[in-house]
């Protein structure tokens, strides 16, 4: 029989080991998933031309994504975790330079769940989880760690992560192991191995809210042409992040 002291030490090691944390991961993901949506964008003829990701940030149903996901949409809708679809109706805040946008959708009963924003700066080596809809594959989960904090021309500070992302992941949450938003998935470098980037989550809190306006006003104001040029080494944003679908 194992001595009590040795058994206690073994239990302490198990409770703090990566294996124990991994066993908690499915429960964490199950809690996060209802707050994450797929965003489908349409042209003026009603044809679907791309998709991205987004997530709810408060009980009022405010939804955050990348500006570039919605900038060329004549209209858009979200698809929630349970497969239901709702039109995006109003833009509450938009910042092309930060590549962030906050919108609302016509939800009859409010959001099924929402995510909180981490008040702290991501730490190098911190574990992260990304949820989104790469290539239209709803509710895809990937994990990795914070690989670096960079300053890129035209973008400012970004969080480099090893968690894989693909076109369609744009606008999805990058979360810590507490389920708090550390960043918003942005894009990746194609001329490298697993070089992925996110906008720091704390910038969501800095989004200035203006008078609500209809979504189609973004396209009338210039849409994607208002985005800053991508930094050296990045392919054009529409190609790398939300390629048009024929």
ABEGO torsion letter per residue (X at the ends): XBBAAAAAAAAAAAAABAAAAAAAAAAAAAAAAAABBBBBBBBAAGBBAEBBBBBBABAAGBBBBBAAAAAABABBBBBBAAGBBBBBABBABBBAAAGBBBBBBBBAAEBABBBBBBABBBBBGBBBBBBEBBGGBBGBBBBBBBAEBBBBBGAEBBBBBABBBBBGABGBBBBBAAGBBABBBABBBAABBGBBBBBBAAAAAABBBBBBBBAAAAAAAGEAAABBBBBBGBBBAAAAABBBBX
